[in-house]
Amino acid sequence: MDEIISIVNGIVWSNALVILCLGAGIYFSFTTKFLQIRYLREMIRLLFSGKSSTKGVSSFQAFAIAISGRVGTGNIAGVAIAIAMGGPGAIFWMWVIAFLGSASAFIEATLGQLYKQVNNGQYRGGPAFYIEKGLGIKWYSMLFALVTIVSTAVFLPGVQSNSIALSMQNAFDIPVAYTGVAIVLFLALIIFGPEWPRQEGIFGISCRLTRNKCRLLKSSSPLKYLKDVVSSASFAARLLIQSTSSINRPF
């Protein structure tokens, strides 16, 4: 298994990835006439103009969500490793990738807007949607959605929390278990909102998705609370797969 993982890792993180990222960034930058420069002022204007509604979030909220997905512990640990292995010149190439990659990110966001759809009064979209509706490859969109669910629920939190815990232990000699508990509490505040611990207590509210609606349930015990959380996560996963696989209407 270790050999297989090493082979796959060597293929994914090879020069092909660098060439693909640079090539796509250069292509989209030239085809859009370097919109990352031309539309910088317009981006700042739109960032604070849109308001949230029942159908979706505001422009700034969407920006915050995108930043939270793109900026993480890898921007700290990854940069340090890159400088240690490649020298100060690695900073220049990170700037280049970030500048060219912004054009690729714009194309991704544009595709998400073009192929989004309204489901129960709210917008739904993303790569799984425009893979099926744009490319017409339904099985690949379902595979992408499934891999995204697994990686987001299992692998990404582990990588992020491990980097944070090890950094805190090496820098301040804080035990890994303490850092893990703190991360869980902060994550709970993000998922359930700041009113959660103050109004109902730490085991007071759980959010269960039933028939595409979110209901707040008062849990009588920690065991029931955990059961509700697992039920919510399970239903959310099934809902995402179902919504991805049931796109049959033409755009």
Buried (B, 14 or more C-beta within 10 A) or exposed (E): EEEEEEEEEEEEEEEEEEEEBBEBBBBBBEEBEBBBEEBEEEBEEEEEEBEEEEEBBBBBEBBEEEEEEEEBBEEEBEEEEBBEEEEEEBEEEBEEBEBBBBBBBBBBBEBBEEBBBEBEEEBBBBBBBBBBBBEEEBEBBBBBBBEBBEEEEEEBBEBBBBBBBBBBBEEEEBEBEEBBEBBEEEEBEEEBEEEBBEEBEEBBBBBBBEEEEEEEBEBEEEEBBEBBBEBBEEBBBEBBBEBBBEBEEEE
